[in-house]
Amino acid sequence: MAPEVLQGQRYNAAVDWWALGIIMCQMASGDSPFYEGNDREKVISSIINDEPRIPRWLNDDLKDLLRKLLEKDPNQRLGAHGNIKYHPYFSSINWVELEWKKVPPPFQLRAVST
């Protein structure tokens, strides 16, 4: 959960950008960017107070994207503040072709009858 939710503050769609940052960090590194033990209070404290743990070995553009998605201030968080499509991490994506469904999928499943 985003810090603003945990602190009982009003929130908006910026919480979804936070969630995307968490998921992308976990997918890229295999770990949560915050404390992930069984102690609920430590988890909450880590999300509210700690800087996200983003591995140094990740691509520089990805590290920057994660830091901006995991910005504690929802008004400054990427997505809520600035269009995520223009971040350098996504520079290879042709957004117009993607929107028009002209981009081929990275892989296609083959149906096998049984």
C-alpha positions as CSV (number, residue, x, y, z in Angstrom):
1,M,0.0,0.0,0.0
2,A,1.1,3.5,-0.7
3,P,2.3,5.7,2.2
4,E,-0.7,8.0,1.9
5,V,-3.1,5.1,2.4
6,L,-1.2,3.7,5.4
7,Q,-1.3,7.2,7.0
8,G,-5.0,7.5,6.5
9,Q,-4.7,10.5,4.1
10,R,-6.9,11.2,1.1
11,Y,-5.6,9.4,-2.0
12,N,-6.2,9.2,-5.7
13,A,-4.9,7.3,-8.7
14,A,-1.3,8.0,-7.6
15,V,-1.6,4.9,-5.4
16,D,-1.8,2.8,-8.6
17,W,1.5,4.3,-9.9
18,W,3.0,3.4,-6.5
19,A,1.7,-0.2,-6.9
20,L,3.2,-0.4,-10.4
21,G,6.6,0.6,-8.9
22,I,6.4,-2.1,-6.3
23,I,5.4,-4.8,-8.8
24,M,8.1,-3.7,-11.3
25,C,10.8,-3.7,-8.6
26,Q,9.8,-7.1,-7.4
27,M,9.7,-8.4,-11.0
28,A,13.1,-6.9,-11.9
29,S,15.0,-7.8,-8.7
30,G,13.1,-10.6,-7.0
31,D,12.7,-8.5,-3.9
32,S,10.5,-5.9,-2.3
33,P,11.9,-2.4,-2.2
34,F,10.8,-2.2,1.5
35,Y,11.0,-4.4,4.6
36,E,9.0,-7.6,3.9
37,G,8.9,-9.5,7.1
38,N,5.9,-10.7,9.2
39,D,5.9,-7.7,11.6
40,R,3.1,-5.5,10.3
41,E,4.3,-2.4,12.1
42,K,7.8,-2.7,10.6
43,V,6.4,-3.1,7.2
44,I,4.3,0.0,7.6
45,S,7.2,2.0,9.1
46,S,9.5,0.9,6.3
47,I,7.0,2.0,3.6
48,I,6.4,5.4,5.3
49,N,10.0,6.2,6.4
50,D,12.6,4.2,4.4
51,E,13.9,5.0,1.0
52,P,13.2,2.1,-1.4
53,R,15.9,-0.5,-1.8
54,I,16.6,-0.5,-5.5
55,P,19.5,-2.8,-6.5
56,R,22.5,-0.9,-8.0
57,W,22.8,-3.6,-10.7
58,L,19.5,-2.6,-12.4
59,N,19.5,-0.6,-15.6
60,D,19.9,3.2,-14.8
61,D,16.7,4.1,-16.6
62,L,14.8,1.4,-14.6
63,K,16.3,2.6,-11.3
64,D,15.2,6.1,-12.1
65,L,11.7,5.0,-13.1
66,L,11.3,3.0,-9.9
67,R,12.5,5.9,-7.7
68,K,10.0,8.2,-9.4
69,L,7.1,5.7,-9.1
70,L,8.0,5.1,-5.4
71,E,8.1,8.8,-4.5
72,K,6.6,9.2,-1.1
73,D,4.8,12.5,-2.0
74,P,1.9,11.4,-4.2
75,N,1.8,14.9,-5.8
76,Q,5.4,14.4,-7.1
77,R,5.0,10.7,-8.0
78,L,5.5,9.9,-11.7
79,G,2.2,9.2,-13.3
80,A,0.4,11.7,-11.0
81,H,3.1,14.3,-11.9
82,G,4.4,14.0,-15.5
83,N,3.4,11.5,-18.2
84,I,5.0,8.1,-17.6
85,K,5.2,7.5,-21.4
86,Y,8.0,10.1,-21.7
87,H,10.3,8.5,-19.2
88,P,13.5,7.2,-20.8
89,Y,12.8,3.7,-19.7
90,F,10.0,3.5,-22.3
91,S,11.9,5.3,-25.1
92,S,11.8,2.2,-27.3
93,I,8.0,2.0,-27.2
94,N,6.0,3.4,-30.1
95,W,3.0,4.4,-28.2
96,V,0.9,5.3,-31.3
97,E,1.4,1.9,-32.8
98,L,0.8,0.2,-29.5
99,E,-2.5,2.1,-29.1
100,W,-3.5,1.1,-32.6
101,K,-2.5,-2.6,-31.8
102,K,0.1,-2.6,-34.6
103,V,2.9,-3.8,-32.2
104,P,3.3,-7.6,-32.4
105,P,3.2,-9.4,-29.0
106,P,6.6,-10.5,-27.7
107,F,5.4,-14.1,-27.9
108,Q,2.4,-16.0,-29.0
109,L,0.9,-19.0,-27.3
110,R,0.1,-22.0,-29.5
111,A,-3.1,-23.8,-28.8
112,V,-2.8,-27.5,-28.7
113,S,-5.9,-29.7,-28.8
114,T,-6.0,-32.6,-26.4
